[in-house]
């Protein structure tokens, strides 16, 4: 945190944050976060890593709160604004949070929980000011933040990062993507995930740049902001790019041309948090002039691999390891995978998280004996670039003795003229081990002949990746009512 303060002091008069309530300089952010830090300390010299959960709207208040927690010596625990009360209570209980900070609109939701658990609750007001006093010195090895994993297989785990971890993650991206104090970005991402917290907000504020917040995603409002010419960077998830493309395609031609001209002025556009379909990347390049920079990361490691800022960005690939990050691909015994063969991504570096909160056995399980973090993601290196094949537990289908990437099959299926979206999984089978099954969202709910689809996809899947005689696709049309998930598929068969 001390380094963050030093960085901010170099840009005191720069606009740090813009939200619905106004514009705020770095000097105002430093003053406001210091005042709130004093309030948090409550006459104590140091919070000494007390967990401070906060449910605060995106914008100046959010960043002020995050910085105040860090400056007071606490561990920041951001709560998801859209989660139901039981999910919020789980995080508060699991971290044993002693302080809760909320925007006024969330006070009624969490007040009973705070009273029941004897948690000090601070409701943010326009002026939570207090007498200035000395703040503790926060060293880099201290724990800074707990973010929760998705919990797809078990209860969510709290991922603990230190200030040193965060600094390594931020510096790697600031250098790789050439951030500067002249940059301007908009944040539309949730602020309980590493994508929004680190890649957007923290990188911007580390660089002395300006970060604008929109209260929620709205394609028309976002495009209006694009046309105003006040942005130089944009980062989003594939779903948002898909929605922006749909909105763009419904606009009059003159409006499309104005938007394209405006977007061409951006210096960088990034996609992450999920695999970017090649079709979306290609459409976005047509309408914006930008080849989206796709990268790879996760809660436990921040970003680890990135396509180059300057150089070729390959569709379907996530690029090369970031500076300071070590990557190797391993077989099932955690030995190095053979050259040109897929393997699990293992990571080492200062970016790698400290621990799972209060789960020493789970922490130990996710590291090799020589200290490599096991991501659970499979990849292969082709011409120097990493291509993600998917989660080893979900996206890698073992059929007929071969490892087949569900993500790759999904990419091929999405190019079929009758298919709007799809999800592919492996289904248990005595003969093959697993069969490849696909659930499809079809255009206008059109029926697709299974035999024809099998023949079509076999022609397009590279034989060296998936031997054709082992590729078996089952199909079940669905009403075109949105995206499908892998759980949808397993329920259907």
C-alpha positions in Angstrom: 0.0 0.0 0.0 2.9 2.4 0.7 3.9 2.1 -2.9 0.4 2.9 -4.0 0.5 6.1 -1.9 3.9 7.0 -3.4 2.5 6.5 -6.9 -0.6 8.7 -6.2 1.6 11.5 -4.7 3.2 11.9 -8.2 -0.2 12.7 -9.7 -2.0 14.7 -7.1 -3.8 17.0 -9.5 -4.7 14.3 -12.0 -8.3 13.2 -12.1 -8.3 9.7 -10.5 -12.0 8.8 -10.6 -15.1 9.9 -12.4 -18.5 8.6 -11.3 -22.1 9.8 -11.2 -21.3 12.1 -8.3 -18.5 14.0 -9.9 -14.7 14.0 -10.6 -12.1 13.3 -8.0 -8.4 14.0 -8.0 -5.7 11.8 -6.5 -5.3 14.3 -3.7 -8.9 14.0 -2.9 -8.6 10.2 -2.9 -5.7 10.3 -0.6 -7.4 12.7 1.8 -10.7 10.8 1.8 -9.1 7.3 2.3 -6.9 8.6 5.1 -9.9 10.1 6.9 -11.9 6.8 6.6 -8.8 4.8 7.7 -8.7 6.9 10.9 -12.4 6.1 11.5 -11.7 2.4 11.0 -8.8 2.5 13.4 -11.1 3.9 16.1 -8.1 5.0 18.3 -6.2 1.8 17.7 -2.7 2.1 16.1 -3.2 -0.7 13.5 -6.1 -3.1 12.5 -3.4 -5.8 12.3 -5.1 -7.7 9.5 -8.7 -7.6 10.8 -11.0 -8.5 8.0 -13.2 -5.6 6.8 -16.1 -6.7 4.6 -17.5 -3.9 2.4 -20.6 -3.6 0.2 -20.1 -0.3 -1.6 -21.2 1.0 -4.9 -18.6 1.3 -7.7 -17.0 4.6 -7.9 -15.1 7.0 -5.6 -16.7 5.5 -2.5 -15.5 2.0 -3.4 -11.9 3.0 -4.0 -11.8 5.2 -1.0 -13.1 2.3 1.1 -10.6 -0.2 -0.3 -7.7 2.2 0.2 -8.8 3.1 3.7 -8.9 -0.6 4.7 -5.4 -1.1 3.4 -4.1 2.1 4.9 -5.5 1.1 8.3 -3.8 -2.3 8.2 -6.9 -4.3 7.5 -7.7 -7.0 4.9 -10.2 -5.9 2.3 -13.1 -8.3 1.7 -15.3 -6.9 -1.1 -18.9 -8.3 -1.2 -20.8 -8.9 -4.4 -23.6 -6.3 -4.9 -25.9 -8.9 -6.5 -25.5 -11.8 -4.2 -28.4 -12.9 -2.0 -28.1 -12.5 1.8 -27.0 -16.1 2.5 -24.0 -15.8 0.1 -23.0 -12.5 1.8 -23.3 -14.0 5.2 -21.1 -16.9 4.2 -18.3 -14.6 3.3 -18.7 -12.5 6.4 -18.8 -15.6 8.6 -15.9 -17.4 6.8 -13.6 -14.4 7.1 -14.8 -13.6 10.6 -15.0 -10.0 9.6 -15.0 -7.6 12.5 -16.0 -4.5 10.6 -18.6 -4.0 7.9 -18.7 -0.9 5.6 -21.8 -0.3 3.4 -23.3 2.2 1.1 -26.6 3.6 2.6 -28.8 1.5 0.3 -27.3 -1.8 1.7 -27.7 -0.9 5.4 -31.1 -2.5 5.8 -29.9 -5.7 4.0 -26.9 -6.3 6.3 -27.8 -4.5 9.5 -29.4 -7.5 11.2 -26.3 -9.6 10.4 -24.0 -7.0 11.9 -26.1 -6.8 15.1 -26.4 -10.5 15.4 -22.7 -11.1 15.0 -21.6 -8.0 16.9 -19.9 -6.6 13.9 -19.1 -2.9 13.8 -21.0 -1.4 10.9 -20.1 1.9 9.2 -22.5 3.4 6.8 -20.8 5.7 4.3 -21.9 9.3 4.4 -20.8 12.2 2.1 -18.5 13.3 4.9 -17.2 10.5 7.1 -14.5 13.0 8.1 -12.4 12.8 11.3 -9.3 14.2 12.9 -6.1 13.4 11.0 -3.7 11.1 12.8 -0.7 9.0 11.9 -1.5 5.8 9.9 0.4 2.5 10.3 3.2 1.5 8.0 2.0 -1.3 5.8 4.7 -3.6 4.7 4.5 -5.6 1.4 4.3 -9.0 3.0 1.1 -8.3 4.9 -2.2 -9.7 3.7 -4.3 -7.3 1.7 -7.4 -8.9 0.3 -9.6 -11.9 0.2 -11.6 -12.7 -2.9 -13.8 -15.8 -3.2 -13.7 -18.4 -5.8 -16.8 -19.5 -7.7 -17.3 -22.6 -5.7 -18.5 -24.8 -8.6 -17.5 -28.0 -6.8 -17.3 -27.1 -3.2 -18.1 -24.1 -1.0 -16.2 -21.0 -2.2 -12.7 -20.6 -0.9 -11.2 -17.3 0.2 -8.1 -16.5 -1.9 -5.7 -14.4 0.2 -3.3 -12.0 -1.6 -0.6 -9.9 0.1 0.3 -6.4 -0.9 3.4 -7.8 -2.6 1.2 -10.2 -4.6 -1.0 -7.3 -5.8 2.0 -5.2 -6.6 3.5 -7.9 -8.7 0.2 -8.4 -10.6 -0.3 -4.7 -11.2 3.3 -3.9 -12.3 3.3 -6.9 -14.8 0.2 -5.5 -16.5 1.2 -1.8 -16.4 4.5 -2.7 -18.1 3.1 -5.3 -20.6 0.2 -3.1 -21.7 2.1 0.2 -21.5 -0.2 2.1 -19.1 0.5 5.8 -18.6 -0.9 8.7 -16.7 -2.5 9.9 -19.9 -4.8 6.8 -20.1 -8.5 6.9 -19.5 -10.6 3.8 -18.9 -14.2 2.9 -18.0 -15.0 0.2 -15.4 -18.2 -1.8 -16.0 -16.9 -5.0 -14.4 -17.9 -6.3 -10.9 -15.6 -5.3 -8.2 -15.4 -8.5 -6.2 -13.3 -10.2 -9.0 -9.6 -9.7 -9.9 -10.5 -8.5 -13.5 -12.2 -5.3 -12.3 -10.1 -4.8 -9.2 -6.7 -5.4 -10.5 -6.7 -5.2 -14.3 -8.9 -2.0 -14.5 -9.0 0.0 -11.3 -5.7 -0.8 -9.7 -3.6 -0.6 -13.0 -5.3 2.8 -13.7 -4.6 4.2 -10.3 -1.1 2.9 -10.1 -0.3 4.7 -13.4 -1.9 8.0 -12.5 -4.6 7.5 -15.1 -8.3 8.2 -14.9 -10.9 5.6 -14.2 -14.6 6.3 -14.9 -17.4 4.2 -13.5 -20.8 3.3 -14.9 -23.3 2.1 -12.4 -24.3 -0.8 -14.6 -23.8 -2.2 -18.0 -25.8 -0.5 -20.7 -24.8 -0.8 -24.3 -26.3 2.5 -25.4 -24.7 4.4 -22.6 -21.3 2.7 -23.2 -21.4 3.5 -26.9 -22.3 7.1 -26.1 -19.2 7.2 -23.9 -17.1 5.7 -26.7 -18.3 8.4 -29.1 -17.4 11.2 -26.7 -13.7 10.4 -27.3 -12.8 10.4 -23.6 -11.4 6.9 -23.4 -8.2 5.2 -24.5 -8.7 1.7 -23.1 -11.6 -0.7 -22.7 -11.7 -4.1 -20.9 -14.6 -6.5 -20.7 -15.7 -10.1 -20.8 -16.7 -12.0 -23.9 -20.4 -11.7 -23.0 -20.2 -7.9 -23.0 -18.6 -7.8 -26.4 -21.3 -10.2 -27.7 -24.0 -7.8 -26.4 -22.2 -4.7 -27.8 -22.0 -6.4 -31.2 -25.7 -7.2 -31.1 -26.5 -3.6 -30.2 -24.2 -2.2 -32.9 -25.7 -4.4 -35.6 -29.2 -3.0 -34.8 -28.1 0.6 -35.2 -28.5 2.8 -38.4 -25.5 2.7 -40.7 -24.5 6.3 -40.0 -24.5 5.5 -36.2 -22.4 2.5 -36.9 -19.9 4.5 -38.9 -19.6 7.1 -36.2 -18.9 4.4 -33.6 -16.4 2.6 -35.7 -14.5 5.9 -36.2 -14.5 6.6 -32.4 -13.4 3.1 -31.4 -10.5 3.2 -33.8 -9.0 6.0 -31.6 -8.6 3.6 -28.6 -5.1 2.3 -28.0 -6.1 -1.0 -26.5 -9.1 -3.3 -26.0 -8.9 -6.4 -23.8 -11.0 -9.5 -23.3 -10.8 -11.9 -20.4 -12.4 -13.9 -17.6 -13.7 -16.5 -20.1 -12.6 -18.0 -23.4 -13.2 -15.5 -26.2 -15.0 -17.1 -29.2 -13.1 -16.6 -32.4 -16.3 -15.5 -34.1 -16.7 -12.7 -31.5 -13.1 -11.6 -31.9 -13.4 -11.4 -35.7 -16.7 -9.5 -35.6 -15.3 -7.0 -33.1 -12.3 -6.4 -35.3 -14.6 -5.6 -38.2 -16.7 -3.0 -36.2 -13.9 -1.5 -34.1 -10.7 -2.0 -36.0 -9.2 -3.7 -32.9 -7.9 -7.2 -32.4 -8.9 -7.9 -28.9 -6.0 -8.7 -26.6 -6.9 -11.9 -24.9 -5.1 -13.0 -21.7 -5.2 -15.7 -19.1 -5.5 -15.4 -15.4 -7.5 -16.5 -12.3 -8.2 -15.3 -8.8 -5.2 -17.1 -7.3 -2.6 -15.7 -9.7 -3.9 -12.5 -11.2 -2.8 -12.5 -14.9 -0.2 -14.9 -16.0 -0.2 -15.1 -19.8 -1.0 -12.4 -22.3 -1.1 -11.8 -26.0 1.4 -9.0 -26.8 0.5 -5.3 -26.8 2.8 -4.9 -29.8 3.0 -7.9 -32.0 0.6 -10.6 -33.3 -2.5 -11.4 -31.3 -3.6 -14.8 -32.4 -7.3 -15.7 -32.3 -7.9 -18.6 -30.0 -4.6 -18.1 -28.1 -3.7 -16.3 -24.9 -0.2 -15.5 -25.8 3.0 -15.7 -23.8 3.9 -15.6 -20.0 4.0 -12.2 -18.5 7.4 -10.9 -17.2 8.1 -12.3 -13.8 5.7 -15.2 -14.2 7.0 -18.7 -14.7 4.8 -21.2 -16.6 5.2 -24.9 -17.3 2.9 -27.5 -18.6 2.7 -30.8 -16.7 1.4 -34.3 -17.2 -0.9 -36.1 -14.7 2.2 -36.8 -12.5 3.3 -33.2 -12.6 6.3 -33.9 -14.7 7.0 -31.7 -17.7 4.5 -32.5 -20.5 6.2 -33.7 -23.7 6.8 -31.0 -26.3 3.8 -30.2 -28.4 1.5 -32.1 -26.1 -1.2 -30.6 -23.8 -0.5 -30.3 -20.1 -1.9 -28.6 -17.0 -0.7 -25.0 -16.5 1.5 -24.7 -13.4 2.5 -21.2 -12.2 5.3 -19.7 -10.1 6.0 -16.1 -9.3 5.4 -13.2 -6.9 1.9 -12.9 -8.4 0.8 -16.2 -6.9 -1.6 -15.9 -3.9 -0.6 -16.5 -0.3 -3.1 -19.1 0.8 -6.8 -20.1 1.0 -8.2 -18.5 4.0 -8.2 -20.9 7.0 -7.8 -23.8 4.7 -4.2 -25.1 5.1 -4.9 -28.5 3.6 -6.7 -27.1 0.6 -3.7 -24.7 0.1 -1.2 -27.5 0.3 -3.2 -29.6 -2.1 -3.1 -27.0 -4.9 0.8 -26.7 -4.9 3.3 -29.2 -6.1 6.0 -30.3 -3.7 8.4 -27.9 -5.4 6.1 -24.9 -5.1 4.2 -24.7 -8.4 0.6 -23.7 -8.2 -1.8 -26.1 -10.0 -4.3 -24.1 -12.0 -6.4 -27.1 -13.2 -6.4 -25.6 -16.7 -5.1 -27.5 -19.7 -3.1 -25.8 -22.5 -0.8 -26.6 -25.3 2.0 -24.4 -26.8 1.8 -24.0 -30.6 4.4 -21.8 -32.4 5.3 -20.3 -29.1 1.8 -19.2 -28.1 -0.3 -20.8 -25.4 -3.8 -22.1 -26.4 -6.1 -22.9 -23.5 -8.0 -26.2 -23.9 -10.1 -25.8 -20.8 -10.5 -27.0 -17.2 -9.1 -30.4 -16.8 -12.1 -31.4 -14.7 -14.7 -30.0 -17.1 -13.5 -29.1 -20.5 -11.1 -32.0 -21.2 -13.0 -35.0 -22.5 -11.2 -38.4 -22.5 -12.6 -40.4 -25.3 -11.0 -43.5 -26.9 -7.8 -42.8 -25.1 -7.5 -39.2 -26.5 -7.8 -35.9 -24.6 -10.3 -33.7 -26.5 -10.9 -30.0 -25.8 -14.5 -29.2 -25.4 -13.7 -25.5 -26.0 -12.2 -26.3 -29.4 -15.4 -28.2 -30.4 -17.5 -25.3 -29.2 -15.5 -22.9 -31.4 -16.2 -25.1 -34.4 -19.9 -25.5 -33.6 -20.4 -21.7 -33.3 -19.4 -21.3 -37.0 -22.3 -23.5 -38.1 -24.9 -21.2 -39.8 -27.8 -22.7 -37.7 -26.1 -22.5 -34.3 -26.3 -19.5 -32.1 -24.6 -20.9 -29.0 -23.5 -24.2 -27.6 -22.0 -26.0 -24.6 -20.0 -29.3 -24.9 -19.3 -31.9 -22.2 -18.2 -35.5 -21.9 -20.7 -38.1 -20.9 -19.7 -41.3 -19.2 -19.7 -44.3 -21.6 -18.4 -47.9 -21.0 -17.0 -48.3 -24.5 -15.4 -44.9 -25.1 -14.8 -43.7 -21.6 -16.7 -40.5 -22.5 -18.8 -39.4 -25.4 -18.8 -35.9 -26.7 -22.2 -34.3 -26.1 -23.4 -30.8 -27.2 -26.4 -28.7 -26.3 -27.3 -26.1 -28.9 -29.1 -22.9 -29.0 -30.3 -22.8 -32.7 -31.3 -19.8 -34.7 -35.1 -19.5 -34.7 -35.3 -22.9 -32.9 -34.5 -24.7 -36.1 -34.0 -28.5 -35.9 -30.6 -29.8 -37.0 -30.1 -33.3 -38.4 -27.7 -35.1 -36.1 -26.0 -37.2 -38.8 -25.4 -34.1 -41.0 -24.0 -32.2 -38.0 -21.6 -35.0 -37.1 -20.3 -35.1 -40.7 -20.0 -31.3 -40.8 -18.0 -31.1 -37.6 -15.7 -34.0 -38.4 -14.7 -32.2 -41.6 -13.7 -29.2 -39.7 -11.9 -30.7 -36.6 -8.2 -31.0 -37.3 -7.4 -34.7 -37.5 -4.1 -34.3 -35.5 -6.1 -32.8 -32.6 -9.2 -35.1 -32.6 -8.9 -38.4 -34.5 -12.2 -38.4 -36.5 -13.2 -42.0 -35.7 -13.4 -41.1 -32.0 -15.4 -37.9 -32.4 -19.1 -38.6 -31.5 -21.4 -35.6 -31.1 -24.9 -35.9 -29.7 -27.3 -33.0 -30.2 -30.4 -31.6 -28.7 -32.0 -28.3 -29.9 -33.1 -25.7 -27.3 -35.3 -22.7 -27.5 -33.1 -19.6 -28.2 -33.6 -18.1 -24.8 -30.0 -17.2 -23.9 -26.7 -19.0 -23.3 -26.4 -22.6 -22.3 -24.1 -24.0 -19.7 -22.3 -27.3 -19.2 -24.8 -28.2 -16.5 -27.6 -27.7 -19.0 -26.0 -30.4 -21.2 -25.7 -33.0 -18.5 -29.3 -32.5 -17.4 -30.5 -33.1 -21.0 -28.9 -36.5 -21.5 
